[in-house]
Amino acid sequence: MNNLEQLVVDDKLVVDSRQVAELTGKRHDNFVRDIEHYIRVICQNSILSFDSFFIETSYTTGTGKNYKCYRLT
């Protein structure tokens, strides 16, 4: 994959965390763990809001299991 697929969600340009994980060579579950760490850090600053950077969503696999993912702004 050479390019990230960009989507417009609620007037925000976003990319899917699964694509970013693949692009960076990380396992997606580890990338989600990293994002959740960033969210905890961002929440410590009253000026910042994590939803300006990360929008939590989910996806369903072929087996019907749901997994968390994020849309990154």
N, C-alpha and C positions, 0 to 999 in steps of 0.2 A: 504494500500500500504506500503510495507516494503522497497522496493528498488527503486531508481530512474533509469529510463531508460536513458542510456547515448547514445548520438548520436555523430557521427563525421561529422562536417560541416566545409568545407574549412580547413581541417587538424587540426581542434580544437575539443577537447572533450567538449561537451555541454550537459546541461540538460534543460528541458522546464520549464518556470516559473510557468505554471499551476500545474506541479507535485510538485514543491517546495512549492507552496502555500498550496496545499493539505497536504503535509507532515508536514508542520508547523502549520496547522489549521487556516490559514488566508484565507480570501476571496481573490480571484485572483485580482479583481479590486483594492483592498487595497495594495496588494503586488506590482502591477504595479505602483501604486502611490509612494510606497517606493523606487522602483528601479529608477523612474524618479527623485526623490530627490537625490539619490546617484549619478546619472549621473550629476546633477547640481553641486554637491560638487566636483566630480572628474574633471569636466571641469574647475574648478578654479585653478587647478594645471597644469601648462604647461608641466610637465614631464609625467603625466598620460594621457591615452586615454581611454574613457569609452568603446570603442568597443573592448578593451582587456578583458572586463568583461561582457558586455551586448551586445547582437546582437538583434536588433528590428526585429520582424516578426509579423505575424498575423495568425489567424485561423478563420474558418467559422463554425458557429453552424448549427444544423439541420434545422433551420429556414432560413438559407441563410445570416444571419447577420455576418459581419466581426468584429473581436475584436483584439486589440493589445495584443501581448505577447512578451516575451523575451526568448532568449536562453542565459543561463548563462554559462560562461566558468569556 
